[in-house]
């Protein structure tokens, strides 16, 4: 399995000859090195409705004839944009054929801001995804604060790789992310959702060092960098 980090919270998983991409945000990210038209995927997964997680979902889905997987409300909105969708909700699992994606809870907000109309469209509950394929379990928490049930998630799933936000301000910062990593108990932790904007600047290497001090394995991936994992 190959994991590709495209910057911010955008993660692509290539497995079983197929691909899925989570929270594509490339055009709006100056740190991204990949363009939306370069993404080849079989499914687009969205954790919530904020622009920095859905901006490139429609063009990527249309270019690849790939379904958008999201909460019912967000999937409905995406269907109005002319793409195939599969609506789901927290606790549900979608079988993509090459991987299974279970949506777990996150504590955050979720809405689409229509600036010119000064209007916000409700985007459904925010969430994260547990992806299972090739005997591996990959966690993408989505945008979230720290919450106690992370410990339960770690106890119920043997997580191989966890993508955890560290940016602060809009999500957990490094201190809370460290606690989350301890509760998840993943074999490898990769920090996401940082440095894209001035409000979420963080020292990812320092975070990885803190993980090490607590007996956890972490790794910083730069936008465009990939990692191969095996069961």
C-alpha positions in Angstrom: 0.0 0.0 0.0 1.2 3.5 -0.9 0.2 6.5 1.1 0.7 9.9 -0.5 0.5 13.2 1.4 -0.7 16.1 -0.8 -0.5 18.7 1.9 -3.0 20.1 4.4 -5.3 17.1 5.1 -5.3 15.6 1.7 -4.2 12.0 1.7 -4.2 9.5 -1.1 -4.2 5.8 -0.6 -3.2 3.5 -3.4 -4.1 -0.2 -2.8 -5.0 -3.3 -4.7 -4.4 -1.5 -8.0 -6.9 1.2 -7.0 -6.9 4.6 -5.3 -8.9 6.8 -3.0 -8.2 10.4 -2.0 -9.4 12.1 1.2 -10.2 15.8 1.5 -8.6 17.1 -1.8 -7.4 20.7 -1.3 -4.7 21.5 -3.9 -5.6 24.7 -5.8 -6.0 26.7 -2.5 -2.8 25.3 -0.9 0.4 27.2 -1.9 2.4 24.3 -0.4 0.8 21.6 -2.6 3.0 20.3 -5.5 0.2 18.3 -7.2 -2.5 19.7 -9.3 -6.1 18.4 -9.2 -5.9 17.2 -12.9 -2.9 15.0 -11.9 -4.9 13.0 -9.4 -6.0 9.6 -10.6 -8.5 8.0 -8.2 -11.4 5.6 -7.9 -13.1 7.4 -5.0 -13.1 10.8 -3.3 -13.8 10.7 0.5 -14.7 13.9 2.4 -14.5 14.2 6.2 -16.6 17.5 6.3 -17.8 20.4 4.3 -15.2 23.1 4.9 -13.6 24.6 1.7 -10.1 23.5 2.7 -11.3 19.9 2.5 -13.7 19.8 -0.4 -12.3 22.5 -2.9 -11.1 20.0 -5.5 -13.6 17.2 -4.9 -15.9 18.0 -7.8 -13.2 18.4 -10.6 -11.3 15.3 -9.4 -14.5 13.2 -9.2 -15.7 14.3 -12.6 -12.3 13.8 -14.3 -12.1 10.3 -12.8 -15.8 9.3 -13.0 -15.3 8.6 -9.3 -18.0 8.7 -6.6 -17.8 11.2 -3.7 -18.2 9.5 -0.3 -19.5 11.8 2.4 -22.2 12.4 5.0 -25.7 12.4 3.5 -26.0 16.2 3.5 -22.6 16.9 2.0 -23.1 14.0 -0.5 -26.4 15.6 -1.6 -24.8 18.9 -2.1 -22.1 17.3 -4.2 -24.7 15.5 -6.3 -26.1 18.9 -7.2 -22.7 19.7 -8.7 -23.1 16.8 -11.1 -21.0 14.1 -9.5 -21.8 10.5 -8.5 -22.1 10.3 -4.7 -22.6 7.8 -1.9 -24.1 9.3 1.2 -23.3 7.8 4.6 -23.1 8.8 8.2 -21.1 8.3 11.4 -20.7 4.6 12.3 -21.4 3.5 8.8 -19.1 1.6 6.5 -18.9 1.8 2.7 -17.3 -1.1 0.8 -15.5 0.4 -2.2 -14.5 -3.1 -3.5 -10.8 -2.5 -3.0 -11.1 -1.1 0.5 -13.6 -0.5 3.3 -14.2 3.0 4.7 -15.8 3.4 8.1 -16.8 6.9 9.2 -16.0 7.7 12.8 -16.9 10.8 14.8 -14.9 14.0 15.0 -15.7 17.1 17.0 -15.6 20.1 14.7 -18.0 22.2 12.6 -19.1 21.6 9.0 -20.6 24.0 6.6 -20.2 25.5 3.1 -19.8 29.3 3.2 -21.4 31.1 0.2 -19.6 34.5 0.5 -21.5 36.3 -2.2 -24.8 35.4 -0.6 -23.6 35.7 3.0 -25.1 32.3 3.6 -23.8 29.0 5.1 -25.1 25.6 4.0 -25.2 23.0 6.6 -22.8 20.2 5.7 -23.8 17.4 8.1 -21.7 16.1 11.0 -17.9 16.1 10.7 -16.1 12.8 10.8 -13.0 10.8 10.1 -12.3 7.6 8.3 -10.9 4.2 9.2 -9.7 2.6 5.9 -9.1 -1.1 5.8 -7.3 -2.8 2.9 -4.5 -5.3 2.4 -4.7 -6.3 6.1 -3.9 -2.7 7.1 -5.9 -0.1 9.0 -5.4 3.5 8.2 -7.0 6.3 10.3 -7.7 9.8 9.0 -9.2 11.7 11.9 -10.5 14.6 9.9 -10.5 18.0 11.6 -11.1 17.5 15.3 -10.4 18.5 18.9 -9.3 16.0 21.5 -12.1 13.8 22.8 -12.2 10.8 25.2 -13.6 8.3 22.7 -10.3 8.4 20.8 -9.2 5.9 23.4 -12.1 3.6 22.6 -11.3 3.9 18.9 -7.7 2.8 19.6 -8.8 -0.1 21.7 -11.2 -1.4 19.1 -8.9 -1.0 16.1 -5.3 -2.0 15.5 -4.3 1.1 13.7 -1.2 0.9 11.5 -1.0 4.5 10.4 -2.8 7.5 11.9 -3.1 10.9 10.2 -3.7 13.5 13.0 -4.1 17.3 12.8 -1.6 19.3 14.8 -2.2 22.9 13.5 -4.1 24.3 16.5 -6.7 27.2 16.3 -9.1 25.2 14.1 -8.2 21.7 15.4 -6.0 20.0 18.0 -2.6 21.5 18.6 0.6 19.4 19.2 -0.1 18.9 22.9 -3.6 17.5 22.4 -2.5 15.6 19.3 0.2 13.9 21.4 -2.5 12.7 23.8 -4.7 11.5 20.8 -1.7 9.6 19.4 -1.2 7.8 22.7 -4.9 6.9 22.8 -5.0 5.7 19.2 -1.8 3.6 19.7 -1.0 3.6 16.0 2.2 2.0 14.8 3.0 5.2 12.9 1.6 8.8 13.3 1.8 11.3 10.5 0.9 15.0 11.4 -1.4 16.9 9.0 -3.4 20.1 8.9 -0.5 22.5 9.7 1.5 25.3 8.0 -1.0 25.9 5.2 -2.1 29.2 6.7 -0.3 31.5 9.2 -2.8 30.6 12.0 -1.8 26.9 11.9 2.0 27.1 11.7 3.6 24.3 13.7 6.9 22.5 14.0 6.0 19.1 12.8 9.5 17.7 13.4 9.3 18.8 17.1 5.9 17.0 17.3 7.5 13.8 15.9 10.3 14.1 18.5 7.7 14.4 21.3 6.1 11.2 20.0 9.4 9.5 20.1 9.9 10.6 23.7 6.6 8.9 24.6 7.6 5.7 22.8 5.6 6.4 19.7 6.7 6.3 16.1 6.1 9.4 13.9 7.1 10.7 10.6 6.8 14.0 8.8 5.7 13.8 5.1 6.2 16.8 2.8 3.5 17.6 0.2 3.9 15.1 -2.6 5.9 12.7 -0.5 4.8 9.0 -0.3 5.3 6.1 2.1 4.9 2.4 1.4 3.4 0.3 4.2 3.0 -3.4 4.5 1.0 -5.7 6.8 
